[in-house]
Amino acid sequence: MNTQTGFSNIRYFKDRIRRILPNSQAITLALILITGFILIYALSDILMPVFASIVLAYLLLGIVEKLEKKLPRLAAVYLVFSAFLTCLGLFLFVLMPMVSTQTVQLVQRIPEIIKRAQAEIMRLPELHPQFISEDSVSKIMSSLQNELLHYGQDLVSNSAASFVGLVAAIVYLFLVPMMVFFFLKDKNTLISWFVKFLPRDRSLTIKVWKEVDTQIANYVRGKFSEVLILTSASYLTYSFLGLNYAILLSVLMGLSVVIPYVGATLVTFPVLGVAIMQWGFTADEFMYVAIAYSVIQAIDGVILIPLLFSEAVNLHPIAIIVAILFFGGLWGFWGVFFAIPLATAVKAIINAWPSLVDTPPDTSF
């Protein structure tokens, strides 16, 4: 009786495994996913230049493929890579100094901003005595001063780490462009070399990879275009309105789209804060900036995103937020940046899996 029960349990577990991993293709895909996840999670800090190079290669690969119709591939790669180095030089030696200069100017005005904020807070008991008392204001000011003190201490303690980060950034400036060039030039060779290590029975893996590869390429190119358009439109608008630190705020506007939903909320505070500091809350200029900011965000959400990401798989906002929290917690900035394509990859795997449930198990092993 016990023997029969044992065989029944073994048969039950085999059936459950077959429903989860119906054949060798599913087993191959599961092993690749698990191995890849472990390697990326364990080596994410070391492989950071590789991730950056892959992102840039995805960005430039579409241009190379279009030029291939008129030029040899090697000539197209050299042409695109030369344009990439030119843009990188403009970014490093033109845009970055302007942004850093405005950042320093804004930081130097922080004491003035704090004094003005303190004066406004101290006026609250006079303007609204029924809502807030002087004791509450004193507690608020004390807590703010403590937070600022801790923030200053953190800046001093992280100065050595920032020096190490500067050295790493200089090294990346040499490594990343070099890897981008070879990813563009030898893409097919690298993929063929990698495929040699995969089992022969990999049709499901190839199916999922093709969909994920397309989604990542569309996402990277669309996101870069969105950042560029939003930064340019914000700079033209803020410069026309005479807003201080227009370049710095425009760059922040462009980078905010890297984090869906959350970024747009966070960038609201510096844009409106600078406008209030410059003109005051009741000035007409402040209202113009607030209206212009709202219009830019609306155009981004209503026009740019549907236009640039029309080929992307639709995901529910809750799925996107969960993906940002999960992958961002695992891999930091790159997890946040790739949250949508990674969520798309999970969706592609889930959609491909049920088609194998009713397939008889592969006995080729």
Helices and strands as residue ranges (DSSP letters): H 2-20, H 24-43, H 48-67, H 73-90, I 91-95, H 96-108, H 110-122, H 124-127, H 134-157, H 159-185, H 187-195, H 203-241, H 246-256, H 262-279, H 284-299, I 300-304, H 305-308, H 317-337, H 339-352, G 354-356
